[in-house]
Each structure stands twice: as C-alpha cells, then as structure tokens.
Amino acid sequence: MPDSQKNNPQDNNPLHGVKLADLLEQLVNELGWQALAEQIDINCFKSNPSIKSSLKFLRRTPWARDKVERLYLQHIGAAVPNRKTASTSKRPRQPAVLQQQIWGKTSSEPANKDHDS
C-alpha cells in the first residue's frame, strides 16, 4: 500500500499543522484580549498582553497551552478530546507511603510548625 493511502494518526487531529502562534492570533483577533482573559484566567492575557509574551508562557506551561488549545477547538467547532484521555506532562503525585518514608511522618501525625525540637 502506498504511503499516501495509509491512515495517518494525525488525520483526525484538528490541531495538526496549526502553529500555536496562528492559533493564538486567531483567538485574539476574534475574541480580543479581554474576552480571552475572562475565559482563561492567566496573567499573560490580563496584564499588558502581547502575542510574544503569551507564546513564551504557553510554550513553557503545558496546562495553560492545553486550555488555549481547548478554547480554540471549541471556537472552531471541532470535537474537544476528553481531559482524562488527553496526555499531560504533570508528574504523578507521590504515594503517601513514599511521602512517609521521605518525611518520616504518618498522615495521622499533626504537622509540627516548630522545627526547634
């Protein structure tokens, strides 16, 4: 089968081929910074917003980029993937047992604010 006829996993991805800069510029042109800040509560949209500073923040902050991409998908009328199935770059939370080994406390012990003991 020729390569052009194979199913590409990106065929059903509406974000495939869309640059983050283009996506953000379209949202800003159609919604404006104020409406964008109301829908996505992040400072780069509220305080002296610019495309350049927002792109820098969004490229370094996966959760914020995810929110902007979801808003873009809703705006263009595309299907928004389920958050549970979407990949995230957050580190998994350490199990309580491992936290107890690291900090030497159990969950039933009260947190001691004085470290002079």
C-alpha positions in Angstrom: 0.0 0.0 0.0 1.5 3.4 -0.9 2.3 5.8 1.9 -0.3 8.3 0.7 -3.1 5.8 1.3 -2.1 4.7 4.9 -4.1 6.1 7.8 -2.1 8.9 9.4 -2.8 9.1 13.2 -2.9 12.9 12.8 -5.7 12.8 10.2 -8.4 13.3 12.9 -6.4 15.9 14.9 -7.8 19.4 14.1 -4.7 20.9 15.7 -2.3 19.1 13.3 -0.4 21.7 11.3 -1.8 24.6 13.2 1.0 26.7 14.8 0.5 27.9 18.3 1.2 31.5 17.2 -1.5 31.2 14.5 -4.0 29.7 16.9 -3.4 32.5 19.5 -3.5 35.2 16.9 -6.9 33.9 15.6 -8.3 33.8 19.1 -7.1 37.4 19.9 -8.4 38.8 16.6 -11.8 37.2 17.0 -12.3 37.4 20.8 -9.9 40.1 22.0 -7.5 40.0 25.0 -10.2 40.9 27.5 -12.6 38.0 26.5 -9.6 35.7 26.3 -8.6 36.6 29.8 -12.2 36.1 31.0 -12.3 32.6 29.6 -8.8 31.6 30.6 -7.6 33.2 33.8 -3.9 33.6 33.2 -1.9 36.8 33.8 -0.3 36.9 30.3 -3.8 37.6 28.9 -4.7 40.2 31.6 -1.6 42.2 32.4 -0.1 44.0 29.4 -0.9 41.2 27.0 1.1 40.6 23.8 1.4 37.7 21.4 5.1 37.3 22.1 4.9 37.1 25.9 1.8 34.9 25.7 3.6 32.4 23.4 6.6 32.3 25.7 4.3 31.5 28.6 2.2 29.0 26.7 5.2 27.1 25.4 6.6 26.6 28.9 3.3 25.9 30.6 1.5 22.8 29.4 -1.7 23.2 31.4 -2.2 26.8 30.1 -1.4 25.7 26.5 -4.0 22.9 26.9 -6.6 25.4 27.9 -5.9 27.7 25.0 -6.0 24.7 22.5 -9.3 23.6 24.0 -10.8 27.1 23.6 -9.6 27.2 20.0 -11.2 23.8 19.3 -14.4 25.0 20.8 -14.2 28.2 18.9 -13.8 26.4 15.5 -16.5 23.9 16.4 -14.2 20.9 16.5 -14.6 18.0 18.9 -12.7 18.6 22.2 -10.9 15.5 23.5 -11.8 14.2 26.9 -9.4 15.5 29.6 -8.9 12.1 31.1 -7.6 10.7 27.8 -5.5 13.7 26.9 -1.9 13.4 27.8 -0.5 15.7 30.4 3.0 16.4 31.4 2.3 16.7 35.1 4.3 14.4 37.4 2.3 11.9 39.2 1.8 12.5 42.9 3.9 10.5 45.2 2.1 7.8 47.2 1.5 8.5 50.9 3.8 5.6 51.8 6.7 7.2 49.9 6.0 10.6 51.5 6.1 9.0 54.9 9.5 7.4 54.2 10.8 10.7 52.9 9.5 12.9 55.7 9.3 10.4 58.5 5.7 11.2 59.4 2.4 9.4 59.1 -0.7 11.1 57.9 -2.2 10.8 61.4 0.6 12.9 62.9 -0.1 16.6 63.1 2.2 18.9 61.1 4.6 20.5 63.5 5.4 24.1 62.6 8.2 24.4 65.1 11.4 22.9 63.9 13.4 23.7 67.1 12.8 20.4 68.8 
